């Protein structure tokens, strides 16, 4: 969903994976795993000594078809086995939140929300068209790959 008057975009998605909440959260909160499941991310590089928790910051490039967004993100909220929030501190303005809920002992529901803002003018509108064109494929990619990777990770822990 995008509001062209305000330049604000909002994307949300929920999915369940067959792994306990502790395992799903552990996998998602390990920065080394991000390129394995996040659409368009080829590297996710720590820029602070802290690599997990509030204050951890990362540089990344997100390939969106014909353009690459270079961003620095910082973890602004981190609650073990429950919640992660990331906010850009350099690049396109965006906040991403991941909320983890135990469905049962072997299943976790992951809710993801991305709110972003592109600049005005021609460049902002062009960038938003690119973002909107890849939102659907990106959600399907993350949904499939994240669930697969978590299940694989869980299998190694059994």
C-alpha positions in Angstrom: 0.0 0.0 0.0 1.4 3.5 -0.9 0.0 6.9 -0.3 1.2 9.0 -3.2 0.3 12.3 -1.5 2.4 11.6 1.6 5.1 9.5 -0.1 4.6 6.9 2.6 4.6 3.2 1.8 3.5 0.3 4.0 3.9 -3.4 3.5 3.0 -6.1 6.0 3.0 -9.9 5.9 2.6 -12.8 8.3 3.7 -16.4 8.0 4.1 -19.5 10.2 7.2 -21.7 10.3 7.7 -25.1 11.8 10.2 -24.2 14.6 10.0 -23.1 18.2 10.0 -19.4 18.7 13.5 -19.4 20.3 14.9 -21.1 17.1 13.1 -18.8 14.7 14.2 -15.7 16.6 17.8 -16.9 16.9 18.0 -17.5 13.2 16.4 -14.1 12.2 18.5 -12.1 14.7 21.8 -13.4 13.4 23.0 -10.8 10.9 25.0 -13.5 9.0 21.8 -15.1 7.9 20.1 -12.1 6.4 21.5 -12.5 2.8 20.2 -16.1 2.8 16.6 -15.0 3.0 16.1 -11.2 2.5 15.2 -10.3 -1.0 17.8 -8.3 -2.9 20.4 -8.3 0.0 23.8 -9.7 -1.1 25.7 -8.5 2.0 24.8 -7.3 5.5 27.9 -5.8 7.1 28.1 -4.8 10.7 29.5 -1.2 11.3 29.5 -1.4 15.1 31.2 -3.9 17.4 27.7 -4.8 18.6 26.1 -7.2 16.1 22.9 -8.1 17.9 20.5 -6.0 20.0 19.7 -2.3 20.3 22.5 -0.1 18.8 23.8 -2.8 16.4 24.1 -1.1 12.9 24.7 -2.5 9.5 25.4 -1.4 5.9 23.7 -3.1 3.1 22.7 -2.7 -0.5 19.3 -3.8 -1.6 19.1 -4.7 -5.2 15.7 -3.6 -6.6 15.8 -4.5 -10.3 17.5 -1.6 -12.1 18.6 0.2 -8.9 20.4 -0.6 -5.7 19.5 1.2 -2.5 22.5 1.7 -0.2 21.3 2.0 3.4 22.7 1.9 6.9 20.2 0.5 9.5 20.3 0.4 13.2 18.5 -1.8 15.6 16.2 0.4 17.7 14.2 -2.2 19.6 15.2 -5.8 20.5 13.2 -8.0 22.8 14.6 -11.6 22.9 12.3 -14.1 21.3 9.7 -11.4 20.6 10.5 -8.3 18.6 13.1 -6.7 16.4 12.8 -3.2 15.0 15.3 -1.7 12.5 15.4 1.9 11.3 17.5 3.4 8.5 20.0 6.1 9.5 21.3 6.6 6.0 19.5 6.1 2.8 15.8 5.8 2.1 13.7 6.4 5.3 12.3 3.1 6.5 11.4 1.2 9.6 11.1 -2.6 9.6 9.7 -4.6 12.5 9.6 -8.3 13.1 7.2 -9.7 15.7 7.5 -13.3 16.8 4.6 -15.2 18.3 4.5 -18.9 19.5 1.6 -20.7 17.9 2.5 -23.8 19.8 5.8 -25.5 21.0 6.8 -26.3 17.4 5.3 -23.4 15.4 6.1 -19.7 15.2 4.2 -16.9 13.6 6.4 -14.1 12.2 4.8 -10.8 11.4 6.8 -8.4 9.3 6.0 -4.7 8.7 7.9 -2.2 6.5 7.0 1.4 6.5 9.0 3.6 4.1 9.1 7.1 2.7 10.5 8.2 -0.6 11.4 11.8 -1.4 9.2 14.0 -3.6 9.7 15.0 -7.2 10.5 12.9 -10.2 13.3 10.8 -8.4 11.1 9.9 -5.5 8.2 8.9 -7.8 10.5 6.8 -9.9 12.0 5.1 -6.9 8.6 4.3 -5.5 7.5 2.8 -8.9 10.6 0.5 -8.6 9.8 -0.4 -5.0 6.1 -1.1 -5.8 7.1 -3.3 -8.8 9.2 -5.6 -6.6 7.1 -5.7 -3.4 5.0 -8.7 -4.4 8.0 -10.8 -5.6 10.0 -9.7 -2.5 7.4 -10.8 -0.1 7.0 -14.2 -1.8 10.8 -14.6 -1.8 11.3 -13.7 1.9 8.3 -15.8 2.9 9.6 -18.9 1.1 13.3 -18.6 1.9 13.0 -17.5 5.5 10.6 -20.3 6.4 12.9 -22.8 4.6 16.0 -21.5 6.3 14.5 -21.6 9.7 13.3 -25.2 9.3 16.8 -26.1 8.1 18.3 -24.4 11.1 16.0 -26.1 13.4 16.8 -29.5 11.9 20.5 -28.9 12.8 19.6 -28.3 16.4 17.5 -31.5 16.9 
